[in-house]
Amino acid sequence: MEVWAAFSLRLMAYAIIKTGGRQFRVAEGDTIDVDLLDVDAGKTATFGEVLMFTDGKDVTQGSPFVSGAKVTAEVLEQRKDKKVVAFKYRRRKGYHRTVGHRRKLTRVKIKSISLGAKKAAAKKSEE
């Protein structure tokens, strides 16, 4: 009985969004690091490229995106990732080069996931 209770807690709404060439699975309240966004800290960012949405029961899959769906997030901070070092060398040739970089990231907290397609479908059915 306890196993089913734990399983039912996992059935929550989440979405898969695309930003910066990557895909992220997000739910309300999640904090994720995405590639640098041109949004100041404290402001809201909106992700319109929603690939999939589920509310725990129904799954809505886009082709390629779910129309009308959007994910709203609050920008917490602009930060840099850990340093990545690339070291090149050729043995016995005296050649070695060290290059590195730190990726610029934006940390966001997911506030809401809305599926606008259901609202649009309801309006069409009323007409």
N, C-alpha and C positions, 0 to 999 in steps of 0.2 A: 504494500500500500504506500509506503514511503517513497518507493522508487517512482511510482506514477506521479506523486506530488512534486518530486524534484524534476521530472520530465516536463510537467505542465508549466513550471516556472521558466523553462527554456523557450517556450513558445511565445516569443515577443516580436514586436515589429522591428524590422531592420531593412536597410536598403544597401544596394551596391552602387557606388558612385564612381565616376571617372573624373580624375583631375590630375593635371601634370603628367599625362601619359601613363598613369598607374590607376589601378582599381582598388577601392577600399570598401570593406564591409563595415557599415556604421549603424549604430542604434542611438536613440536619444540618450544623452548624458555621456557618450563616449568622448574621449579626448584623443585626437590623432595629430600627427605631424604630416603636412603636405608640402609640396614644393612651394616656393615663395609666391605669395599672393600680394597684389598691390592694394592691400587694405590695412588701415591703421589698427593698432591694438585697441580693443574695446568696441569696435564696430562690428557689423554683421556681414558675413559672406554667404552668398547663395550659390549652391551647386545645382545646375539644371540638367546635367548629364547623368540621369539616373538609369542604370541598366536593368535593375530588378528591384522590386519592392514586395515585401510580404508582411502581413499583419499577424502572423502566427497561424492563420487558417488558410487564407487565400494567397496565392502567389501571382504577381503581375510581372510579366517579363516583357521587356521592350524589344523593338526590332528597328534600330539598335537601342533607342532610348524610350522610356515610358513617357508618353506625351502628357504634359501638364504637371508632372511630378517634380518636386524640388526639395532640397535639403537645406535648411537654414542653420548656420553655425555662427558662434561668436568667436572672434579672433582674440586669443589670449595673449600671444606674444610673437614677435619675430625673433628667430634664433638661428644658431649655426649648429650643424651636426658635428659628430666627432671627426677628427682629422683622418683623412684617408691618404696613405703614403704609397706611392708607386716607385719602386726601385728597379732600375734597369741596369744590366751589366752584361759584358761579354767576357767570358773567362779567358785569362792569359793575354788580354789585349790592353789592359789598363783603362778600359772604358767603363764608367759607371755614372749614372745620373739619378738623382733623387728629385722627384716632383710630388707635390701633394696639394690637396685642396680640402676645404670644408664646405659642404653643401649648405645653402641657405634654405631654411625651412620656416613655415608658419604653423604654429600650434593653434588648433581650433577645437572648440567644444561644441558638439552637435546639440542644437536646441530643439529642432522639430523636423519631422519628416511628413510632408504633405503630398497627397495624391490628388491632384486637381482634375484628373480624368473622370473620376466618379461624379464630381460636381458638374462638369461639362455634360456628361451623359444624362444626368438628372434634368438639366435645363433643356436638353434636346427632347427628352421624353415628355416634358410638360407642354411643349409647343404643338 
